[in-house]
Amino acid sequence: MESGRIDLEALVRKGGIFYDIGGDTPKAVLKNAVEKIRLPAEVRREAVLSAMIEREDLMPTAVGHGIAIPHPRNPLIPLPEDQLISVCFLKDPIDYKALDKSPVFVLFILLSAQARLHLQILSRVSYLCQREDFLSLLQGKPKPEDLLAYIKTAQESWLSQ
């Protein structure tokens, strides 16, 4: 990733797209999702899970429209090139204490290396999650290539503005 440039498509490719994540509580789905994520060797799954649960206990990361963006409060990834976003479609929607009361059906798990980069990535993901066409795409649990193509196209339009 170039300095100052966030490549969401590359972050999702690195983090992976997963389907049918089980669990009936935020903690259960986080546990099951973290087991699937490809983490850098020096990052412990237990540390990621613990940090994300701690963050959820402070305030749920549900952003509405059936989406949550779980993330630790502090960066856990040592190097910017190891940052990732994992997209996890849940087997069944769950109550995630969203302000709009919508059950969450997809998680965008964000693991970053620096606070500044974290905020930039979070901003881009949040922006995508407010777009009606993106929400419609997510509702259909798209194939990985369709989701990545959408993200790439959206990103190219941002860069051209």
Backbone as a printed PyTorch tensor [residue, N CA C, xyz], in Angstrom:
tensor([[[  0.8370,  -1.1690,   0.0000],
         [  0.0000,   0.0000,   0.0000],
         [  0.8830,   1.2340,   0.0000]],

        [[  0.6360,   2.1070,  -0.9430],
         [  1.4080,   3.3390,  -1.0180],
         [  1.0860,   4.2270,   0.1690]],

        [[  2.0430,   5.0280,   0.5640],
         [  1.8330,   5.9710,   1.6510],
         [  0.7060,   6.9280,   1.2810]],

        [[ -0.2750,   7.0440,   2.1670],
         [ -1.3670,   7.9740,   1.9440],
         [ -2.4710,   7.4430,   1.0500]],

        [[ -2.3260,   6.2590,   0.4970],
         [ -3.3500,   5.7040,  -0.3870],
         [ -3.8880,   4.4140,   0.2110]],

        [[ -5.1730,   4.3930,   0.4380],
         [ -5.8330,   3.2120,   0.9840],
         [ -6.4030,   2.4120,  -0.1840]],

        [[ -6.0420,   1.1580,  -0.2920],
         [ -6.5450,   0.2790,  -1.3460],
         [ -7.4830,  -0.7430,  -0.7040]],

        [[ -8.7770,  -0.4000,  -0.6690],
         [ -9.7550,  -1.2890,  -0.0270],
         [ -9.8140,  -2.6540,  -0.6810]],

        [[ -9.7350,  -2.6820,  -1.9960],
         [ -9.7980,  -3.9700,  -2.6820],
         [ -8.6570,  -4.8740,  -2.2130]],

        [[ -7.4430,  -4.3340,  -2.1430],
         [ -6.2920,  -5.1250,  -1.6940],
         [ -6.4610,  -5.5570,  -0.2370]],

        [[ -7.0040,  -4.6810,   0.5970],
         [ -7.2190,  -5.0280,   2.0030],
         [ -8.2190,  -6.1770,   2.1490]],

        [[ -9.2780,  -6.1620,   1.3330],
         [-10.2710,  -7.2440,   1.3780],
         [ -9.6830,  -8.5260,   0.8010]],

        [[ -8.9270,  -8.4170,  -0.2650],
         [ -8.2660,  -9.6240,  -0.8120],
         [ -7.3750, -10.2580,   0.2470]],

        [[ -6.6390,  -9.4250,   0.9740],
         [ -5.7340,  -9.9390,   2.0100],
         [ -6.5170, -10.5730,   3.1560]],

        [[ -7.6070,  -9.9160,   3.5730],
         [ -8.3800, -10.3980,   4.7210],
         [ -9.3190, -11.5410,   4.4040]],

        [[ -9.7990, -11.5990,   3.1790],
         [-10.6900, -12.6800,   2.7620],
         [-12.1670, -12.3630,   2.9210]],

        [[-12.9590, -13.1210,   2.1920],
         [-14.4200, -13.0320,   2.2390],
         [-14.9180, -14.4030,   2.6650]],

        [[-15.7360, -14.4270,   3.7170],
         [-16.1790, -15.6850,   4.3180],
         [-17.7030, -15.7000,   4.4280]],

        [[-18.2530, -16.8920,   4.3300],
         [-19.7050, -17.0630,   4.3420],
         [-20.1180, -18.0260,   5.4490]],

        [[-21.3760, -17.8730,   5.8730],
         [-21.9940, -18.7910,   6.8470],
         [-21.2540, -18.8350,   8.1740]],

        [[-20.8470, -17.6730,   8.6580],
         [-20.2290, -17.5940,   9.9820],
         [-21.3410, -17.7800,  11.0110]],

        [[-21.1980, -18.7770,  11.8500],
         [-22.2250, -19.0960,  12.8300],
         [-22.0900, -18.2900,  14.1070]],

        [[-23.1510, -18.3600,  14.8990],
         [-23.1790, -17.6960,  16.1910],
         [-24.4650, -16.9120,  16.3620]],

        [[-24.8990, -16.8040,  17.6150],
         [-26.1500, -16.0760,  17.8560],
         [-25.9550, -14.8400,  18.7420]],

        [[-24.6950, -14.5010,  19.0350],
         [-24.3630, -13.2800,  19.7680],
         [-23.1630, -12.6320,  19.0770]],

        [[-22.9430, -11.3430,  19.3100],
         [-21.7440, -10.7270,  18.7230],
         [-20.4580, -11.4490,  19.1220]],

        [[-20.3300, -11.8310,  20.3670],
         [-19.1070, -12.5190,  20.8010],
         [-18.9200, -13.8470,  20.0800]],

        [[-20.0060, -14.5860,  19.8960],
         [-19.9180, -15.8840,  19.2180],
         [-19.5310, -15.7190,  17.7460]],

        [[-20.1450, -14.7600,  17.0460],
         [-19.7920, -14.5930,  15.6350],
         [-18.3690, -14.0460,  15.4920]],

        [[-17.9590, -13.1730,  16.4170],
         [-16.5780, -12.6820,  16.3640],
         [-15.5870, -13.8290,  16.5530]],

        [[-15.8540, -14.6810,  17.5180],
         [-14.9730, -15.8290,  17.7560],
         [-14.8630, -16.6920,  16.4990]],

        [[-16.0080, -17.0040,  15.9030],
         [-16.0120, -17.8460,  14.7100],
         [-15.3690, -17.1540,  13.5140]],

        [[-15.5620, -15.8510,  13.3910],
         [-14.9610, -15.1070,  12.2840],
         [-13.4390, -15.0240,  12.4410]],

        [[-12.9800, -14.7170,  13.6460],
         [-11.5360, -14.5850,  13.8730],
         [-10.8120, -15.9020,  13.5910]],

        [[-11.4860, -17.0250,  13.7980],
         [-10.8810, -18.3230,  13.4850],
         [-10.6100, -18.4820,  11.9940]],

        [[-11.3590, -17.7860,  11.1540],
         [-11.2260, -17.9110,   9.6900],
         [-10.1900, -16.9650,   9.0940]],

        [[ -9.9660, -15.8330,   9.7350],
         [ -9.1220, -14.7820,   9.1800],
         [ -7.6640, -15.2270,   9.0820]],

        [[ -7.0300, -14.8690,   7.9640],
         [ -5.5980, -15.1230,   7.7780],
         [ -4.8350, -13.9630,   8.4110]],

        [[ -4.2210, -14.2370,   9.5410],
         [ -3.4950, -13.2050,  10.2810],
         [ -1.9950, -13.3180,  10.0350]],

        [[ -1.2750, -12.1980,  10.1620],
         [  0.1940, -12.2910,  10.1270],
         [  0.6780, -13.2100,  11.2490]],

        [[  1.7790, -13.8940,  11.0260],
         [  2.2780, -14.8980,  11.9760],
         [  2.4740, -14.3490,  13.3830]],

        [[  2.8890, -13.0900,  13.5000],
         [  3.1850, -12.5300,  14.8190],
         [  1.9470, -12.0260,  15.5610]],

        [[  0.7730, -12.1290,  14.9590],
         [ -0.4600, -11.6590,  15.5970],
         [ -1.2590, -12.8610,  16.1070]],

        [[ -1.5310, -12.8630,  17.3890],
         [ -2.2530, -13.9870,  18.0040],
         [ -3.7680, -13.8030,  17.8680]],

        [[ -4.4390, -14.8770,  17.4800],
         [ -5.9050, -14.8490,  17.3470],
         [ -6.5790, -14.4350,  18.6510]],

        [[ -6.0560, -14.9590,  19.7520],
         [ -6.6570, -14.6610,  21.0600],
         [ -6.5900, -13.1580,  21.3490]],

        [[ -5.4850, -12.5310,  20.9580],
         [ -5.3290, -11.0840,  21.1800],
         [ -6.3250, -10.3040,  20.3190]],

        [[ -6.5090, -10.7330,  19.0710],
         [ -7.4610, -10.0690,  18.1800],
         [ -8.8720, -10.2020,  18.7260]],

        [[ -9.2510, -11.4170,  19.0950],
         [-10.5900, -11.6440,  19.6110],
         [-10.8270, -10.8460,  20.8940]],

        [[ -9.8920, -10.9010,  21.8050],
         [-10.0180, -10.1810,  23.0670],
         [-10.1600,  -8.6760,  22.8400]],

        [[ -9.3500,  -8.1150,  21.9460],
         [ -9.3990,  -6.6810,  21.6610],
         [-10.7230,  -6.2930,  21.0000]],

        [[-11.2400,  -7.1470,  20.1320],
         [-12.5130,  -6.8130,  19.4780],
         [-13.6780,  -6.9190,  20.4490]],

        [[-13.6640,  -7.9120,  21.3330],
         [-14.7270,  -8.0340,  22.3290],
         [-14.6790,  -6.8610,  23.2960]],

        [[-13.4730,  -6.4720,  23.6910],
         [-13.3180,  -5.3020,  24.5700],
         [-13.9230,  -4.0600,  23.9100]],

        [[-13.6820,  -3.8890,  22.6140],
         [-14.2330,  -2.7520,  21.8760],
         [-15.7500,  -2.8270,  21.8170]],

        [[-16.3010,  -4.0100,  21.5610],
         [-17.7540,  -4.1790,  21.4990],
         [-18.4030,  -3.8770,  22.8460]],

        [[-17.7060,  -4.2460,  23.9420],
         [-18.2430,  -3.9820,  25.2780],
         [-18.3370,  -2.4820,  25.5570]],

        [[-17.4350,  -1.6920,  24.9630],
         [-17.4930,  -0.2370,  25.1230],
         [-18.6650,   0.3580,  24.3580]],

        [[-18.7930,  -0.0490,  23.1090],
         [-19.8630,   0.4260,  22.2420],
         [-19.9500,  -0.5040,  21.0360]],

        [[-21.1500,  -0.9980,  20.7290],
         [-21.2840,  -1.8870,  19.5740],
         [-20.8250,  -1.2020,  18.2890]],

        [[-20.2320,  -1.9870,  17.4010],
         [-19.7130,  -1.4520,  16.1470],
         [-20.7070,  -1.5950,  14.9910]],

        [[-21.9660,  -1.9210,  15.3000],
         [-22.9930,  -1.9720,  14.2630],
         [-23.2190,  -0.5520,  13.7510]],

        [[-23.2280,  -0.3990,  12.4220],
         [-23.3810,   0.9280,  11.8240],
         [-24.7410,   1.1150,  11.1580]],

        [[-25.5930,   0.1130,  11.2700],
         [-26.9100,   0.1870,  10.6490],
         [-26.9570,  -0.5870,   9.3510]],

        [[-28.1650,  -0.7500,   8.8230],
         [-28.3880,  -1.4470,   7.5570],
         [-27.9150,  -2.8980,   7.5850]],

        [[-27.7840,  -3.5000,   8.7830],
         [-27.3650,  -4.8950,   8.8800],
         [-25.8600,  -5.1060,   8.8420]],

        [[-25.1000,  -4.0290,   9.0560],
         [-23.6430,  -4.0920,   8.9430],
         [-22.9900,  -3.7210,  10.2710]],

        [[-21.9140,  -4.4390,  10.6050],
         [-21.0680,  -4.0650,  11.7410],
         [-19.6280,  -4.0230,  11.2340]],

        [[-18.8470,  -3.1380,  11.8490],
         [-17.4350,  -3.0050,  11.4810],
         [-16.5930,  -3.2240,  12.7420]],

        [[-16.4910,  -4.4760,  13.1940],
         [-15.7050,  -4.7460,  14.3960],
         [-14.2250,  -4.4450,  14.1740]],

        [[-13.6200,  -3.8790,  15.2070],
         [-12.2050,  -3.5380,  15.1510],
         [-11.6980,  -3.3000,  16.5630]],

        [[-10.4220,  -3.5460,  16.7850],
         [ -9.8360,  -3.2340,  18.0890],
         [ -9.7050,  -1.7180,  18.2560]],

        [[ -9.6560,  -1.2610,  19.4890],
         [ -9.4550,   0.1710,  19.7560],
         [ -8.0630,   0.6220,  19.3490]],

        [[ -7.0940,  -0.2600,  19.5120],
         [ -5.7010,   0.0720,  19.1910],
         [ -5.1900,  -0.8760,  18.1110]],

        [[ -4.3390,  -0.3730,  17.2240],
         [ -3.8070,  -1.2200,  16.1510],
         [ -3.0710,  -2.4550,  16.6990]],

        [[ -3.3070,  -3.5900,  16.0590],
         [ -2.6570,  -4.8470,  16.4490],
         [ -1.7110,  -5.3720,  15.3740]],

        [[ -1.8170,  -4.8170,  14.1830],
         [ -1.0100,  -5.2850,  13.0560],
         [  0.3000,  -4.4900,  13.0460]],

        [[  1.4530,  -5.1660,  13.0480],
         [  2.7220,  -4.4430,  13.1520],
         [  3.0910,  -3.5960,  11.9290]],

        [[  2.7940,  -4.0720,  10.7240],
         [  3.2300,  -3.3850,   9.5080],
         [  2.0360,  -2.9850,   8.6370]],

        [[  2.0650,  -1.7930,   8.0470],
         [  0.9590,  -1.3670,   7.1820],
         [  0.6500,  -2.3620,   6.0580]],

        [[  1.6800,  -3.0160,   5.5150],
         [  1.4090,  -3.9620,   4.4210],
         [  0.6760,  -5.2200,   4.8810]],

        [[  0.5530,  -5.4260,   6.1930],
         [ -0.1740,  -6.5860,   6.7190],
         [ -1.6040,  -6.2560,   7.1490]],

        [[ -2.0200,  -4.9960,   6.9910],
         [ -3.3910,  -4.6090,   7.3500],
         [ -4.3770,  -5.4060,   6.5050]],

        [[ -5.6010,  -5.5360,   7.0120],
         [ -6.5960,  -6.3090,   6.2830],
         [ -8.0100,  -5.9290,   6.6760]],

        [[ -8.9130,  -6.2760,   5.7810],
         [-10.3490,  -6.2170,   6.0530],
         [-10.8910,  -7.5900,   5.6900]],

        [[-11.5560,  -8.2410,   6.6380],
         [-12.2280,  -9.5060,   6.3540],
         [-13.7260,  -9.2380,   6.3030]],

        [[-14.3540,  -9.6900,   5.2410],
         [-15.7940,  -9.5580,   5.0810],
         [-16.3970, -10.9060,   5.4530]],

        [[-17.2600, -10.8860,   6.4680],
         [-17.8250, -12.1310,   6.9880],
         [-19.3490, -12.0720,   6.9500]],

        [[-19.9270, -12.8600,   6.0700],
         [-21.3780, -12.9500,   5.9910],
         [-21.8390, -13.9850,   7.0140]],

        [[-22.7790, -13.5870,   7.8580],
         [-23.2420, -14.4700,   8.9230],
         [-24.2290, -15.4920,   8.3930]],

        [[-24.2320, -16.6460,   9.0340],
         [-25.1860, -17.6950,   8.6680],
         [-26.6060, -17.2000,   8.9040]],

        [[-26.8270, -16.5630,  10.0580],
         [-28.1220, -15.9930,  10.4070],
         [-27.9020, -14.5990,  10.9850]],

        [[-28.7400, -13.6190,  10.6030],
         [-28.6090, -12.2770,  11.1790],
         [-28.7740, -12.3170,  12.7010]],

        [[-28.0530, -11.4150,  13.3860],
         [-28.1240, -11.3820,  14.8490],
         [-28.3520,  -9.9600,  15.3500]],

        [[-28.8400,  -9.8700,  16.5800],
         [-28.9840,  -8.5720,  17.2430],
         [-27.5940,  -8.1130,  17.6650]],

        [[-27.1810,  -6.9590,  17.1640],
         [-25.8540,  -6.4230,  17.4390],
         [-25.9730,  -5.0770,  18.1330]],

        [[-27.1670,  -4.7960,  18.6320],
         [-27.4470,  -3.5270,  19.3290],
         [-27.2520,  -2.3190,  18.4100]],

        [[-27.6630,  -2.4720,  17.1500],
         [-27.5690,  -1.3670,  16.1980],
         [-28.5930,  -0.2950,  16.5460]],

        [[-28.2190,   0.9570,  16.3320],
         [-29.1400,   2.0560,  16.6160],
         [-30.4060,   1.9740,  15.7750]],

        [[-30.2940,   1.4610,  14.5390],
         [-31.4840,   1.3410,  13.6950],
         [-32.2390,   0.0350,  13.9370]],

        [[-31.7720,  -0.7540,  14.9080],
         [-32.4000,  -2.0230,  15.3130],
         [-32.3450,  -3.1110,  14.2440]],

        [[-31.6400,  -2.8710,  13.1350],
         [-31.5230,  -3.8840,  12.0810],
         [-30.5880,  -4.9950,  12.5320]],

        [[-31.0100,  -6.2500,  12.3710],
         [-30.1040,  -7.3550,  12.6910],
         [-28.8970,  -7.3310,  11.7480]],

        [[-27.7390,  -7.6300,  12.2750],
         [-26.5080,  -7.6210,  11.4880],
         [-26.3750,  -8.9380,  10.7330]],

        [[-26.0570,  -8.8250,   9.4330],
         [-25.8540, -10.0140,   8.6060],
         [-24.4560, -10.0650,   7.9990]],

        [[-23.6880,  -8.9640,   8.1180],
         [-22.3300,  -8.9580,   7.5610],
         [-21.4130,  -8.1270,   8.4560]],

        [[-20.1910,  -8.6430,   8.6310],
         [-19.1630,  -7.9500,   9.3950],
         [-18.0400,  -7.5440,   8.4450]],

        [[-17.5360,  -6.3390,   8.6310],
         [-16.3030,  -5.9010,   7.9780],
         [-15.2870,  -5.7770,   9.1000]],

        [[-14.4850,  -6.8190,   9.2940],
         [-13.5040,  -6.8180,  10.3810],
         [-12.2630,  -6.0760,   9.8960]],

        [[-11.9260,  -5.0330,  10.6210],
         [-10.8400,  -4.1370,  10.2390],
         [ -9.6780,  -4.2940,  11.2100]],

        [[ -8.5140,  -4.6700,  10.6730],
         [ -7.2940,  -4.7770,  11.4710],
         [ -6.2280,  -3.9090,  10.8110]],

        [[ -5.7930,  -2.9010,  11.5360],
         [ -4.8850,  -1.9150,  10.9710],
         [ -3.5830,  -1.8340,  11.7660]],

        [[ -2.6360,  -1.0570,  11.2000],
         [ -1.3090,  -0.9380,  11.7900],
         [ -1.0920,   0.3850,  12.5200]],

        [[ -1.8270,   1.4140,  12.1360],
         [ -1.6320,   2.7380,  12.7320],
         [ -2.9870,   3.4170,  12.8850]],

        [[ -3.1170,   4.2390,  13.9010],
         [ -4.3860,   4.9150,  14.1640],
         [ -4.8390,   5.7590,  12.9690]],

        [[ -3.9170,   6.4870,  12.3510],
         [ -4.2800,   7.3330,  11.2040],
         [ -4.8080,   6.4850,  10.0410]],

        [[ -4.1250,   5.4000,   9.7460],
         [ -4.5730,   4.5020,   8.6730],
         [ -5.9040,   3.8580,   9.0380]],

        [[ -6.0550,   3.4950,  10.2900],
         [ -7.3000,   2.8950,  10.7610],
         [ -8.4780,   3.8250,  10.4690]],

        [[ -8.3250,   5.0890,  10.8040],
         [ -9.4090,   6.0520,  10.5870],
         [ -9.7000,   6.2480,   9.1060]],

        [[ -8.6740,   6.2530,   8.2750],
         [ -8.8770,   6.3820,   6.8280],
         [ -9.6320,   5.1750,   6.2700]],

        [[ -9.2230,   3.9860,   6.6930],
         [ -9.8820,   2.7610,   6.2170],
         [-11.3240,   2.7220,   6.7100]],

        [[-11.5170,   3.0070,   7.9840],
         [-12.8600,   3.0070,   8.5640],
         [-13.7640,   3.9960,   7.8320]],

        [[-13.2410,   5.1450,   7.5020],
         [-14.0110,   6.1570,   6.7740],
         [-14.4490,   5.6400,   5.4070]],

        [[-13.5420,   4.9950,   4.6870],
         [-13.8740,   4.4620,   3.3570],
         [-14.9130,   3.3500,   3.4370]],

        [[-14.7310,   2.4410,   4.3930],
         [-15.6950,   1.3420,   4.5450],
         [-17.0630,   1.9090,   4.9430]],

        [[-17.0770,   2.8520,   5.8670],
         [-18.3410,   3.4640,   6.3060],
         [-19.0510,   4.1510,   5.1450]],

        [[-18.2790,   4.8400,   4.3090],
         [-18.8660,   5.4970,   3.1420],
         [-19.5260,   4.4680,   2.2160]],

        [[-18.8130,   3.3910,   1.9230],
         [-19.3760,   2.3350,   1.0710],
         [-20.6840,   1.8050,   1.6530]],

        [[-20.6970,   1.6240,   2.9680],
         [-21.8450,   1.0050,   3.6320],
         [-23.0650,   1.9190,   3.7050]],

        [[-22.9500,   3.1390,   3.2250],
         [-24.0860,   4.0490,   3.1450],
         [-24.6800,   4.1180,   1.7360]],

        [[-24.0270,   3.4760,   0.7920],
         [-24.4840,   3.5120,  -0.6040],
         [-25.5490,   2.4400,  -0.8430]],

        [[-26.6800,   2.8610,  -1.3790],
         [-27.7980,   1.9380,  -1.6040],
         [-27.4170,   0.7590,  -2.4970]],

        [[-26.6500,   1.0160,  -3.5580],
         [-26.2930,  -0.0780,  -4.4600],
         [-25.3670,  -1.0840,  -3.7790]],

        [[-24.5000,  -0.6030,  -2.8960],
         [-23.6180,  -1.5030,  -2.1490],
         [-24.4280,  -2.3260,  -1.1560]],

        [[-25.3700,  -1.6840,  -0.4740],
         [-26.2260,  -2.4050,   0.4730],
         [-27.0250,  -3.4980,  -0.2370]],

        [[-27.5350,  -3.1940,  -1.4210],
         [-28.2770,  -4.1960,  -2.1940],
         [-27.3720,  -5.3650,  -2.5810]],

        [[-26.1590,  -5.0440,  -2.9850],
         [-25.1980,  -6.0930,  -3.3370],
         [-24.9330,  -6.9930,  -2.1250]],

        [[-24.6950,  -6.3860,  -0.9750],
         [-24.4130,  -7.1660,   0.2350],
         [-25.5820,  -8.0650,   0.6160]],

        [[-26.7940,  -7.5610,   0.4650],
         [-27.9830,  -8.3540,   0.8180],
         [-28.0040,  -9.6910,   0.0770]],

        [[-27.4870,  -9.7100,  -1.1420],
         [-27.4700, -10.9300,  -1.9460],
         [-26.2900, -11.8410,  -1.6700]],

        [[-25.4880, -11.5320,  -0.6480],
         [-24.2770, -12.3130,  -0.3470],
         [-23.5130, -12.6150,  -1.6300]],

        [[-22.9310, -11.5780,  -2.2330],
         [-22.2990, -11.7340,  -3.5440],
         [-21.1030, -12.6740,  -3.5190]],

        [[-20.8060, -13.1980,  -4.7050],
         [-19.5880, -13.9850,  -4.8780],
         [-18.4020, -13.0670,  -4.6180]],

        [[-17.2800, -13.6320,  -4.1630],
         [-16.1040, -12.7970,  -3.8940],
         [-15.7140, -11.8930,  -5.0650]],

        [[-15.7240, -12.4390,  -6.2770],
         [-15.2960, -11.6280,  -7.4190],
         [-16.2330, -10.4530,  -7.6770]],

        [[-17.5430, -10.6210,  -7.3990],
         [-18.4940,  -9.5220,  -7.5900],
         [-18.3090,  -8.4390,  -6.5330]],

        [[-18.0740,  -8.8570,  -5.3030],
         [-17.8420,  -7.8830,  -4.2290],
         [-16.5510,  -7.1080,  -4.4870]],

        [[-15.4890,  -7.8100,  -4.8510],
         [-14.2110,  -7.1560,  -5.1270],
         [-14.3120,  -6.2220,  -6.3320]],

        [[-15.0530,  -6.6200,  -7.3600],
         [-15.2280,  -5.7610,  -8.5370],
         [-15.9660,  -4.4770,  -8.1570]],

        [[-16.9790,  -4.5810,  -7.3240],
         [-17.7020,  -3.3900,  -6.8760],
         [-16.7550,  -2.4520,  -6.1270]],

        [[-16.0030,  -3.0040,  -5.1930],
         [-15.0830,  -2.1840,  -4.3930],
         [-14.0490,  -1.5110,  -5.2960]],

        [[-13.5190,  -2.2590,  -6.2660],
         [-12.5220,  -1.6980,  -7.1850],
         [-13.1140,  -0.5410,  -7.9770]],

        [[-14.3210,  -0.7130,  -8.4990],
         [-14.9740,   0.3400,  -9.2810],
         [-15.2550,   1.5670,  -8.4220]],

        [[-15.7490,   1.3540,  -7.2110],
         [-16.0300,   2.4740,  -6.3080],
         [-14.7460,   3.2280,  -5.9900]],

        [[-13.6970,   2.4930,  -5.7480],
         [-12.4060,   3.0960,  -5.4210],
         [-11.8580,   3.9020,  -6.6000]],

        [[-11.9880,   3.3610,  -7.8070],
         [-11.5200,   4.0860,  -8.9900],
         [-12.2920,   5.3850,  -9.1650]],

        [[-13.5860,   5.3790,  -8.8430],
         [-14.3600,   6.6140,  -8.9740],
         [-13.9180,   7.6490,  -7.9460]],

        [[-13.5310,   7.2060,  -6.7280],
         [-13.0260,   8.1440,  -5.7180],
         [-11.7370,   8.7850,  -6.2000]],

        [[-10.8500,   7.9620,  -6.7640],
         [ -9.5410,   8.4430,  -7.1680],
         [ -9.6200,   9.4070,  -8.3650]],

        [[-10.6570,   9.2410,  -9.1750],
         [-10.7750,  10.0950, -10.3540],
         [-11.4180,  11.4510, -10.0250]],

        [[-11.9240,  11.6100,  -8.8340],
         [-12.5900,  12.8760,  -8.4620],
         [-11.6100,  13.9060,  -7.9570]]])
